[in-house]
Amino acid sequence: MMDIDLKSKTLILYCTFAGFISAWAISGLLVIVDIASQSPTGSFFGVIGISLGFYDSANSQYIGFILHLATGTVAGNIFGQVALFWNKLFPNTLKKGIISGIIVGVSLWFVLFLPLATFIIQPKLDSFVSSAPNQYVFAIANNFEGLYPLIAIGSLGFHVVYGIVMGFIAWRILDIKVLVVR
């Protein structure tokens, strides 16, 4: 068991860092979505950007990537804040870290990804199939046409992996801190 103050503000910092690292890790795995949609690498992030009105290929991918990293980082931060007040989520063991992380990942999928994908991104992509502002947007919309069910279910798996990685990193950082402090 760890001898760490449950009210330590460093927990928030550690969980924020864990969320950031986990978002980077999942970003690498998202190449699988590009392969499944037969799109160039980075197209998944491009979908996020074009849904927000950035129709240039480079800008849309960077905007999507930055928003993806920011979301993962903020989710880690929120996890740390909640864990301070709800001790059952505090990642003081490997098992609790992973279970808590999975809870965060699934919650993120259910509260943020699913509504955004269902009500904003997918309708926007569907409209771009018939009327796109440029060839890049048309190609992306065309490549992702009909893949919504696969992406929605597959993203649940990605969010679970995000949670496992985040929970593991948060636990490990806390465990290392305790070892160093002793």
ChimeraX attribute file (.defattr): number of C-alpha atoms within 10 A of each C-alpha:
attribute: neighborCount
match mode: 1-to-1
recipient: residues
	/A:1	7
	/A:2	14
	/A:3	13
	/A:4	14
	/A:5	10
	/A:6	16
	/A:7	13
	/A:8	11
	/A:9	12
	/A:10	14
	/A:11	25
	/A:12	21
	/A:13	16
	/A:14	21
	/A:15	30
	/A:16	24
	/A:17	21
	/A:18	30
	/A:19	32
	/A:20	22
	/A:21	20
	/A:22	25
	/A:23	27
	/A:24	17
	/A:25	16
	/A:26	18
	/A:27	19
	/A:28	10
	/A:29	13
	/A:30	17
	/A:31	18
	/A:32	13
	/A:33	20
	/A:34	19
	/A:35	13
	/A:36	13
	/A:37	19
	/A:38	13
	/A:39	17
	/A:40	13
	/A:41	15
	/A:42	21
	/A:43	29
	/A:44	24
	/A:45	24
	/A:46	27
	/A:47	26
	/A:48	23
	/A:49	25
	/A:50	26
	/A:51	21
	/A:52	15
	/A:53	12
	/A:54	19
	/A:55	21
	/A:56	16
	/A:57	20
	/A:58	13
	/A:59	15
	/A:60	25
	/A:61	23
	/A:62	17
	/A:63	19
	/A:64	23
	/A:65	21
	/A:66	14
	/A:67	15
	/A:68	18
	/A:69	21
	/A:70	15
	/A:71	17
	/A:72	28
	/A:73	23
	/A:74	16
	/A:75	24
	/A:76	31
	/A:77	22
	/A:78	17
	/A:79	27
	/A:80	27
	/A:81	19
	/A:82	15
	/A:83	20
	/A:84	19
	/A:85	12
	/A:86	11
	/A:87	12
	/A:88	12
	/A:89	21
	/A:90	22
	/A:91	29
	/A:92	22
	/A:93	18
	/A:94	16
	/A:95	14
	/A:96	17
	/A:97	24
	/A:98	24
	/A:99	19
	/A:100	22
	/A:101	31
	/A:102	21
	/A:103	19
	/A:104	24
	/A:105	27
	/A:106	21
	/A:107	17
	/A:108	20
	/A:109	22
	/A:110	14
	/A:111	11
	/A:112	12
	/A:113	17
	/A:114	17
	/A:115	12
	/A:116	15
	/A:117	19
	/A:118	14
	/A:119	10
	/A:120	14
	/A:121	20
	/A:122	20
	/A:123	12
	/A:124	19
	/A:125	24
	/A:126	17
	/A:127	12
	/A:128	21
	/A:129	17
	/A:130	10
	/A:131	12
	/A:132	18
	/A:133	12
	/A:134	12
	/A:135	12
	/A:136	16
	/A:137	25
	/A:138	19
	/A:139	16
	/A:140	25
	/A:141	24
	/A:142	17
	/A:143	19
	/A:144	23
	/A:145	15
	/A:146	13
	/A:147	13
	/A:148	14
	/A:149	10
	/A:150	11
	/A:151	17
	/A:152	15
	/A:153	12
	/A:154	12
	/A:155	18
	/A:156	19
	/A:157	15
	/A:158	19
	/A:159	26
	/A:160	22
	/A:161	22
	/A:162	28
	/A:163	31
	/A:164	23
	/A:165	24
	/A:166	35
	/A:167	34
	/A:168	24
	/A:169	24
	/A:170	31
	/A:171	26
	/A:172	19
	/A:173	18
	/A:174	22
	/A:175	20
	/A:176	12
	/A:177	15
	/A:178	14
	/A:179	11
	/A:180	8
	/A:181	9
	/A:182	7
